[in-house]
Amino acid sequence: MSRRFGSTAAFSHSAAAYEATMAPALVPVAVEVVRRASLQPGQTILDVGTGTGTAARLALGQGRRVIGLDGAAGMVEIARR
C-alpha cells in the first residue's frame, strides 16, 4: 500500500493524528458549512470527503440521516465512533 503524501493511504494511516490536531481547528469551518447548507428536518445528507465526521455529526438531528463517504478507511473508522 502506497503512503504517498496526500494519498488515501496516507490519510488513513495518519487519521488518529489528524483527529487530534487538525480536526479541532476545522470545527468552525464545519459549523459554517452546515449552517449555509440550510438543512431541513428529515433530509438525507451525503457528506462527501467526511474525514473524521465533524460536519456529519453537526448535521445530525431533526430526523436527518447522514451518510459520510471518504476514501481513507482510517478516517471513516474515526467518523463512525
N, CA, C and O atoms as a MOPAC input file, in Angstrom:
PM7 MOZYME 1SCF
protein

 N      0.84400 1    -1.17100 1     0.00000 1
 C      0.00000 1     0.00000 1     0.00000 1
 C      0.89500 1     1.24100 1     0.00000 1
 O      1.77800 1     1.37800 1     0.84600 1
 N      0.66000 1     2.13400 1    -0.94800 1
 C      1.45300 1     3.36000 1    -1.05500 1
 C      0.95500 1     4.39600 1    -0.05300 1
 O     -0.24900 1     4.57200 1     0.13300 1
 N      1.90000 1     5.07600 1     0.58600 1
 C      1.53800 1     6.13700 1     1.52500 1
 C      2.08400 1     7.47200 1     1.02700 1
 O      2.58300 1     8.27700 1     1.81300 1
 N      1.98900 1     7.70200 1    -0.27400 1
 C      2.42400 1     8.98000 1    -0.82800 1
 C      1.67000 1    10.11200 1    -0.15400 1
 O      0.49400 1     9.97100 1     0.18200 1
 N      2.34200 1    11.22700 1     0.04200 1
 C      1.71500 1    12.40800 1     0.63600 1
 C      0.43400 1    12.73400 1    -0.11000 1
 O      0.44000 1    12.84300 1    -1.33600 1
 N     -0.64800 1    12.88800 1     0.60500 1
 C     -1.93400 1    13.24700 1     0.01800 1
 C     -2.74500 1    12.06900 1    -0.48300 1
 O     -3.87500 1    12.25400 1    -0.93500 1
 N     -2.20100 1    10.85600 1    -0.41600 1
 C     -2.94300 1     9.68100 1    -0.87900 1
 C     -3.96300 1     9.24900 1     0.17900 1
 O     -3.84100 1     9.60200 1     1.35200 1
 N     -4.95700 1     8.49000 1    -0.24700 1
 C     -5.93600 1     7.98700 1     0.72100 1
 C     -5.26000 1     7.10100 1     1.75300 1
 O     -5.66700 1     7.08100 1     2.91400 1
 N     -4.22400 1     6.36100 1     1.34100 1
 C     -3.49900 1     5.51200 1     2.29400 1
 C     -2.80400 1     6.36600 1     3.34800 1
 O     -2.79100 1     6.01300 1     4.52700 1
 N     -2.22600 1     7.48800 1     2.92600 1
 C     -1.55500 1     8.37900 1     3.87500 1
 C     -2.55600 1     8.98600 1     4.84600 1
 O     -2.29600 1     9.06100 1     6.04600 1
 N     -3.71000 1     9.42300 1     4.32400 1
 C     -4.74000 1     9.97800 1     5.20900 1
 C     -5.25900 1     8.92200 1     6.17100 1
 O     -5.49800 1     9.21000 1     7.34300 1
 N     -5.43300 1     7.70600 1     5.68500 1
 C     -5.90200 1     6.62200 1     6.54000 1
 C     -4.89000 1     6.33100 1     7.64600 1
 O     -5.26300 1     6.15900 1     8.80700 1
 N     -3.62100 1     6.27900 1     7.28300 1
 C     -2.55000 1     5.98700 1     8.23700 1
 C     -2.42900 1     7.07500 1     9.31100 1
 O     -2.12700 1     6.77900 1    10.46700 1
 N     -2.66300 1     8.31900 1     8.92900 1
 C     -2.48900 1     9.44100 1     9.86000 1
 C     -3.80300 1     9.92100 1    10.48200 1
 O     -3.84800 1    11.00700 1    11.06100 1
 N     -4.85500 1     9.13800 1    10.37100 1
 C     -6.18300 1     9.56100 1    10.83100 1
 C     -6.22100 1     9.95100 1    12.30800 1
 O     -6.82300 1    10.96600 1    12.65600 1
 N     -5.60100 1     9.17900 1    13.16500 1
 C     -5.63200 1     9.48600 1    14.60400 1
 C     -4.92200 1    10.80700 1    14.89500 1
 O     -5.40300 1    11.61400 1    15.69100 1
 N     -3.78300 1    11.02300 1    14.25200 1
 C     -3.06300 1    12.28500 1    14.44300 1
 C     -3.87700 1    13.45100 1    13.88900 1
 O     -3.92300 1    14.52200 1    14.49400 1
 N     -4.51300 1    13.24700 1    12.75000 1
 C     -5.36000 1    14.27800 1    12.15000 1
 C     -6.50300 1    14.64400 1    13.09900 1
 O     -6.81000 1    15.82000 1    13.29200 1
 N     -7.12200 1    13.62800 1    13.68300 1
 C     -8.23400 1    13.86100 1    14.60500 1
 C     -7.78200 1    14.70300 1    15.79900 1
 O     -8.51800 1    15.57300 1    16.26400 1
 N     -6.58700 1    14.44400 1    16.28500 1
 C     -6.08800 1    15.14400 1    17.47300 1
 C     -5.59800 1    16.55500 1    17.17400 1
 O     -5.64000 1    17.42100 1    18.04700 1
 N     -5.13300 1    16.79400 1    15.94900 1
 C     -4.51100 1    18.08700 1    15.65900 1
 C     -5.32200 1    18.96300 1    14.72200 1
 O     -5.62200 1    20.10700 1    15.06300 1
 N     -5.68000 1    18.46300 1    13.56800 1
 C     -6.34600 1    19.28000 1    12.54200 1
 C     -7.85600 1    19.38000 1    12.72600 1
 O     -8.42700 1    20.46000 1    12.57200 1
 N     -8.50100 1    18.27700 1    13.05000 1
 C     -9.96400 1    18.26600 1    13.13400 1
 C    -10.51100 1    19.33500 1    14.08400 1
 O    -11.47300 1    20.01400 1    13.72300 1
 N     -9.94500 1    19.51300 1    15.27700 1
 C    -10.48200 1    20.55400 1    16.16000 1
 C    -10.38400 1    21.96000 1    15.56200 1
 O    -11.26700 1    22.79100 1    15.77600 1
 N     -9.33000 1    22.22000 1    14.82700 1
 C     -9.15900 1    23.53800 1    14.22200 1
 C    -10.16300 1    23.79500 1    13.10800 1
 O    -10.44400 1    24.94600 1    12.77400 1
 N    -10.70100 1    22.72900 1    12.53500 1
 C    -11.64600 1    22.87300 1    11.42400 1
 C    -13.10800 1    22.90300 1    11.86400 1
 O    -13.99900 1    23.04500 1    11.02600 1
 N    -13.36700 1    22.77400 1    13.15600 1
 C    -14.75000 1    22.80100 1    13.64900 1
 C    -15.47500 1    24.08300 1    13.23700 1
 O    -16.61100 1    23.99300 1    12.77200 1
 N    -14.88400 1    25.26800 1    13.38200 1
 C    -15.60500 1    26.47900 1    12.96700 1
 C    -15.97400 1    26.47100 1    11.47500 1
 O    -17.02700 1    26.98100 1    11.09100 1
 N    -15.11800 1    25.90200 1    10.65300 1
 C    -15.41900 1    25.79100 1     9.22200 1
 C    -16.60200 1    24.85000 1     9.00900 1
 O    -17.51700 1    25.15800 1     8.24500 1
 N    -16.58100 1    23.71100 1     9.68300 1
 C    -17.67500 1    22.74500 1     9.55500 1
 C    -18.99300 1    23.34500 1    10.03500 1
 O    -20.03600 1    23.12000 1     9.42100 1
 N    -18.95100 1    24.09900 1    11.11700 1
 C    -20.16300 1    24.75500 1    11.62700 1
 C    -20.73800 1    25.68000 1    10.56100 1
 O    -21.94700 1    25.68800 1    10.33000 1
 N    -19.89000 1    26.44600 1     9.92200 1
 C    -20.35000 1    27.38700 1     8.89100 1
 C    -20.87600 1    26.66700 1     7.65600 1
 O    -21.88100 1    27.08500 1     7.08100 1
 N    -20.21600 1    25.60100 1     7.24400 1
 C    -20.68400 1    24.82300 1     6.09000 1
 C    -22.07200 1    24.26200 1     6.35400 1
 O    -22.95400 1    24.35400 1     5.50100 1
 N    -22.26600 1    23.68300 1     7.52900 1
 C    -23.57100 1    23.10700 1     7.86800 1
 C    -24.62700 1    24.21100 1     7.96700 1
 O    -25.76000 1    24.02200 1     7.52500 1
 N    -24.27100 1    25.34500 1     8.53300 1
 C    -25.21900 1    26.45800 1     8.63400 1
 C    -25.64700 1    26.92300 1     7.24600 1
 O    -26.83400 1    27.14100 1     7.00100 1
 N    -24.69800 1    27.07300 1     6.35100 1
 C    -25.00800 1    27.55600 1     4.99600 1
 C    -25.78400 1    26.54400 1     4.16800 1
 O    -26.43600 1    26.91100 1     3.19100 1
 N    -25.72100 1    25.29300 1     4.54500 1
 C    -26.45100 1    24.25900 1     3.79900 1
 C    -27.95500 1    24.35700 1     3.98700 1
 O    -28.71200 1    23.76300 1     3.22000 1
 N    -28.39600 1    25.09200 1     4.98800 1
 C    -29.84000 1    25.26300 1     5.25200 1
 C    -30.55900 1    23.91700 1     5.27200 1
 O    -31.55900 1    23.71900 1     4.58200 1
 N    -30.03700 1    23.01000 1     6.06500 1
 C    -30.60200 1    21.66200 1     6.13600 1
 C    -32.01900 1    21.70300 1     6.68800 1
 O    -32.35600 1    22.52900 1     7.53600 1
 N    -32.82900 1    20.79600 1     6.18900 1
 C    -34.22000 1    20.70000 1     6.60100 1
 C    -34.44200 1    19.41400 1     7.39400 1
 O    -33.73400 1    18.42900 1     7.18500 1
 N    -35.41200 1    19.41600 1     8.29300 1
 C    -35.72900 1    18.19200 1     9.04200 1
 C    -36.06400 1    17.04000 1     8.09300 1
 O    -36.71600 1    17.22900 1     7.06500 1
 N    -35.60800 1    15.85800 1     8.45700 1
 C    -35.94400 1    14.65500 1     7.71300 1
 C    -35.12100 1    14.40600 1     6.45400 1
 O    -35.31900 1    13.38700 1     5.79200 1
 N    -34.22000 1    15.29100 1     6.11100 1
 C    -33.41800 1    15.10100 1     4.90600 1
 C    -32.38100 1    13.99900 1     5.09300 1
 O    -31.98500 1    13.67300 1     6.21200 1
 N    -31.95200 1    13.43400 1     3.95800 1
 C    -30.80500 1    12.55100 1     3.94200 1
 C    -29.65100 1    13.37200 1     3.39700 1
 O    -29.75200 1    13.95900 1     2.32000 1
 N    -28.55200 1    13.41200 1     4.14300 1
 C    -27.39900 1    14.23900 1     3.81400 1
 C    -26.24100 1    13.33200 1     3.43300 1
 O    -25.95200 1    12.36500 1     4.13800 1
 N    -25.57600 1    13.63700 1     2.32300 1
 C    -24.38000 1    12.91700 1     1.91500 1
 C    -23.18600 1    13.84000 1     2.14000 1
 O    -23.08500 1    14.89200 1     1.50900 1
 N    -22.28600 1    13.45100 1     3.03300 1
 C    -21.08100 1    14.21400 1     3.32600 1
 C    -19.92100 1    13.54800 1     2.59900 1
 O    -19.33700 1    12.58600 1     3.09800 1
 N    -19.59000 1    14.06400 1     1.41600 1
 C    -18.51100 1    13.50700 1     0.60700 1
 C    -17.19000 1    14.07700 1     1.10600 1
 O    -17.03100 1    15.29300 1     1.21900 1
 N    -16.25200 1    13.19900 1     1.40100 1
 C    -14.98500 1    13.62200 1     1.99000 1
 C    -15.16500 1    13.91400 1     3.46900 1
 O    -14.63500 1    14.89500 1     3.99000 1
 N    -15.91400 1    13.05700 1     4.13600 1
 C    -16.31200 1    13.28800 1     5.53100 1
 C    -15.14600 1    13.35300 1     6.51000 1
 O    -15.28200 1    13.92200 1     7.59200 1
 N    -14.00500 1    12.77800 1     6.14600 1
 C    -12.86800 1    12.79300 1     7.07200 1
 C    -13.24500 1    12.13700 1     8.38500 1
 O    -13.74800 1    11.01300 1     8.39700 1
 N    -13.01100 1    12.82100 1     9.48600 1
 C    -13.32700 1    12.26300 1    10.80200 1
 C    -14.78700 1    12.48600 1    11.20200 1
 O    -15.17400 1    12.16500 1    12.32500 1
 N    -15.58800 1    13.02600 1    10.30400 1
 C    -17.03400 1    13.13300 1    10.53000 1
 C    -17.51300 1    14.35600 1    11.27600 1
 O    -18.64100 1    14.36700 1    11.77000 1
 N    -16.69400 1    15.38600 1    11.37500 1
 C    -17.08500 1    16.57900 1    12.13300 1
 C    -18.36400 1    17.20500 1    11.59200 1
 O    -19.31200 1    17.42800 1    12.34500 1
 N    -18.39600 1    17.48700 1    10.30000 1
 C    -19.58700 1    18.10900 1     9.70700 1
 C    -20.77500 1    17.14800 1     9.72900 1
 O    -21.91500 1    17.56800 1     9.92900 1
 N    -20.51000 1    15.87500 1     9.52600 1
 C    -21.58700 1    14.88200 1     9.55600 1
 C    -22.28100 1    14.87500 1    10.91500 1
 O    -23.50800 1    14.82300 1    10.99400 1
 N    -21.49000 1    14.92700 1    11.97700 1
 C    -22.07600 1    14.96000 1    13.33100 1
 C    -22.88300 1    16.23600 1    13.54500 1
 O    -23.94700 1    16.20500 1    14.16300 1
 N    -22.38000 1    17.35100 1    13.03600 1
 C    -23.09700 1    18.61600 1    13.18900 1
 C    -24.41500 1    18.62300 1    12.41800 1
 O    -25.35900 1    19.30900 1    12.80800 1
 N    -24.48000 1    17.86800 1    11.33600 1
 C    -25.69300 1    17.82400 1    10.51100 1
 C    -26.77200 1    16.92100 1    11.10100 1
 O    -27.93400 1    17.01400 1    10.70500 1
 N    -26.41100 1    16.05600 1    12.03500 1
 C    -27.39200 1    15.15600 1    12.64500 1
 C    -28.44200 1    15.93400 1    13.42700 1
 O    -28.20800 1    17.06500 1    13.85100 1
 N    -29.56500 1    15.33100 1    13.60500 1
 C    -30.63900 1    15.93200 1    14.38900 1
 C    -31.84400 1    16.19100 1    13.51600 1
 O    -31.75700 1    16.13800 1    12.28900 1
 N    -32.94700 1    16.46400 1    14.13800 1
 C    -34.20500 1    16.76600 1    13.45300 1
 C    -34.58000 1    15.68900 1    12.44200 1
 O    -35.11100 1    15.98700 1    11.37200 1
 N    -34.30000 1    14.44100 1    12.78800 1
 C    -34.69600 1    13.31600 1    11.94200 1
 C    -33.87200 1    13.14600 1    10.68400 1
 O    -34.24700 1    12.37100 1     9.80400 1
 N    -32.74200 1    13.86400 1    10.57600 1
 C    -31.91200 1    13.72900 1     9.38100 1
 C    -31.09100 1    12.45300 1     9.44700 1
 O    -30.68800 1    12.00600 1    10.52000 1
 N    -30.85500 1    11.88100 1     8.28400 1
 C    -29.96600 1    10.72900 1     8.12000 1
 C    -28.72100 1    11.26200 1     7.43400 1
 O    -28.82300 1    11.92500 1     6.40200 1
 N    -27.54700 1    10.98500 1     7.98800 1
 C    -26.29900 1    11.48500 1     7.42200 1
 C    -25.42900 1    10.31400 1     7.00100 1
 O    -25.18100 1     9.39600 1     7.78300 1
 N    -24.97300 1    10.35400 1     5.77200 1
 C    -24.08500 1     9.33400 1     5.22400 1
 C    -22.74600 1    10.00000 1     4.96600 1
 O    -22.66600 1    10.96200 1     4.20300 1
 N    -21.68800 1     9.49100 1     5.60000 1
 C    -20.34300 1    10.02400 1     5.40200 1
 C    -19.56200 1     9.12900 1     4.46900 1
 O    -19.53300 1     7.91100 1     4.64400 1
 N    -18.92600 1     9.73200 1     3.47700 1
 C    -18.15900 1     8.98600 1     2.48300 1
 C    -16.74400 1     9.54600 1     2.43500 1
 O    -16.55700 1    10.75700 1     2.32300 1
 N    -15.75100 1     8.67200 1     2.52000 1
 C    -14.35900 1     9.10700 1     2.44200 1
 C    -13.52100 1     7.95600 1     1.91200 1
 O    -13.78700 1     6.79400 1     2.22000 1
 N    -12.52200 1     8.27400 1     1.12700 1
 C    -11.64000 1     7.25700 1     0.56700 1
 C    -10.64800 1     6.68700 1     1.56000 1
 O    -10.05100 1     5.64000 1     1.30900 1
 N    -10.46400 1     7.36200 1     2.68600 1
 C     -9.49700 1     6.92400 1     3.69500 1
 C    -10.22200 1     6.13200 1     4.78500 1
 O    -10.94400 1     6.69800 1     5.60500 1
 N    -10.01900 1     4.83500 1     4.77800 1
 C    -10.71000 1     3.95800 1     5.73000 1
 C    -10.45500 1     4.35000 1     7.18400 1
 O    -11.35000 1     4.23300 1     8.02100 1
 N     -9.24900 1     4.81200 1     7.49000 1
 C     -8.92300 1     5.22100 1     8.85700 1
 C     -9.75700 1     6.40500 1     9.30100 1
 O    -10.15000 1     6.48700 1    10.46500 1
 N    -10.03000 1     7.32600 1     8.38500 1
 C    -10.88100 1     8.48000 1     8.71200 1
 C    -12.31900 1     8.02000 1     8.98400 1
 O    -12.94600 1     8.44900 1     9.95200 1
 N    -12.82000 1     7.15600 1     8.12900 1
 C    -14.18800 1     6.65100 1     8.28600 1
 C    -14.33300 1     5.89400 1     9.60100 1
 O    -15.36000 1     5.99600 1    10.27200 1
 N    -13.31700 1     5.14400 1     9.96300 1
 C    -13.34600 1     4.41900 1    11.24000 1
 C    -13.53400 1     5.37800 1    12.41300 1
 O    -14.30100 1     5.09300 1    13.33300 1
 N    -12.84300 1     6.49700 1    12.38300 1
 C    -12.99200 1     7.50300 1    13.42900 1
 C    -14.36900 1     8.15700 1    13.35400 1
 O    -15.00600 1     8.37500 1    14.38500 1
 N    -14.82800 1     8.46600 1    12.16200 1
 C    -16.13400 1     9.10800 1    11.97900 1
 C    -17.26900 1     8.25100 1    12.52100 1
 O    -18.27100 1     8.78200 1    12.99900 1
 N    -17.12300 1     6.93800 1    12.45100 1
 C    -18.17800 1     6.02700 1    12.91900 1
 C    -18.33500 1     6.01500 1    14.44500 1
 O    -19.36000 1     5.55400 1    14.94700 1
 N    -17.36500 1     6.49900 1    15.17100 1
 C    -17.42700 1     6.46600 1    16.63400 1
 C    -18.48200 1     7.39900 1    17.15800 1
 O    -18.67200 1     7.49800 1    18.37000 1

